[in-house]
């Protein structure tokens, strides 16, 4: 959240995976920072329907889909490397419904053929960004599954949600992609780890946060209606739960 403020505090880089990992990984992300003594920055991040593998000193883990926003406190200096997996693509690594990892952290060794401490040291001890990405890639290759064609079906459905802002209900999505609501729910439970309703609502709230972060003077009542809410108060409640601030406050904070 509030990307303009974050850019002043840390370096954020994204790197594409090698061709053999591209069916599974969207991108690698790297955050590095050096803050003066006594300075602390708390970064709030919106959740996504993706599983992440994160290499972070003392906190390296596989992070299942988190259904709420989360905060990370930066102090001193450090760097973190994350791997954002394509929605649905972690099903082959986990070998069980992805919902089993929702809102959970798993040790790397529960999924990959590695020692947790050793894997963390190899990645975070690399000399540069490229070395970190290469070390993490080698760990992922230790458990690389076969490509599952369902992953591309999941991608198509998520693109539909992303590009059709008028889709605000699960039934609308089911009608658009041509499957029943029940089948859609089971597919998301098995491969995504979040419900279709949650993914739709998350995308619409993300649309709203992007508008507000840019200082849009859009009427909040009209925005709530556009997002499929019956009234502005319900929109405000959901927005604050996800973002941490009511819409009007968030808009003002992004302009500071």
Rosetta blueprint (number, residue, H / E / L):
1 X L
2 X L
3 X H
4 X H
5 X H
6 X H
7 X H
8 X L
9 X L
10 X E
11 X E
12 X E
13 X E
14 X E
15 X E
16 X L
17 X L
18 X L
19 X L
20 X L
21 X L
22 X L
23 X L
24 X L
25 X E
26 X E
27 X E
28 X E
29 X E
30 X E
31 X E
32 X E
33 X E
34 X E
35 X L
36 X L
37 X L
38 X L
39 X L
40 X E
41 X E
42 X E
43 X E
44 X E
45 X E
46 X L
47 X L
48 X L
49 X L
50 X L
51 X L
52 X E
53 X E
54 X E
55 X E
56 X L
57 X L
58 X L
59 X L
60 X L
61 X E
62 X E
63 X E
64 X L
65 X L
66 X L
67 X L
68 X L
69 X L
70 X E
71 X E
72 X E
73 X E
74 X E
75 X E
76 X L
77 X E
78 X E
79 X E
80 X E
81 X E
82 X E
83 X E
84 X E
85 X E
86 X L
87 X L
88 X L
89 X L
90 X L
91 X H
92 X H
93 X H
94 X H
95 X L
96 X L
97 X L
98 X H
99 X H
100 X H
101 X H
102 X L
103 X L
104 X L
105 X E
106 X E
107 X L
108 X H
109 X H
110 X H
111 X L
112 X L
113 X L
114 X L
115 X L
116 X H
117 X H
118 X H
119 X H
120 X H
121 X H
122 X H
123 X H
124 X H
125 X L
126 X L
127 X L
128 X L
129 X H
130 X H
131 X H
132 X H
133 X H
134 X H
135 X H
136 X H
137 X H
138 X H
139 X H
140 X H
141 X H
142 X L
143 X L
144 X L
145 X L
146 X L
147 X L
148 X L
149 X L
150 X H
151 X H
152 X H
153 X H
154 X H
155 X H
156 X H
157 X H
158 X H
159 X H
160 X H
161 X H
162 X H
163 X H
164 X L
165 X L
166 X L
167 X L
168 X L
169 X L
170 X H
171 X H
172 X H
173 X H
174 X H
175 X H
176 X H
177 X H
178 X L
179 X L
180 X L
181 X H
182 X H
183 X H
184 X H
185 X H
186 X H
187 X H
188 X H
189 X H
190 X H
191 X H
192 X H
193 X L
194 X L
195 X L
196 X H
197 X H
198 X H
199 X H
200 X H
201 X H
202 X H
203 X H
204 X H
205 X H
206 X H
207 X H
208 X H
209 X H
210 X H
211 X H
212 X H
213 X H
214 X L
215 X L
216 X L
217 X L
218 X L
219 X L
220 X H
221 X H
222 X H
223 X H
224 X H
225 X H
226 X H
227 X L
228 X L
229 X L
230 X L
231 X L
232 X H
233 X H
234 X H
235 X H
236 X H
237 X H
238 X H
239 X H
240 X H
241 X H
242 X H
243 X H
244 X L
245 X L
246 X L
247 X H
248 X H
249 X H
250 X H
251 X H
252 X H
253 X H
254 X H
255 X H
256 X L
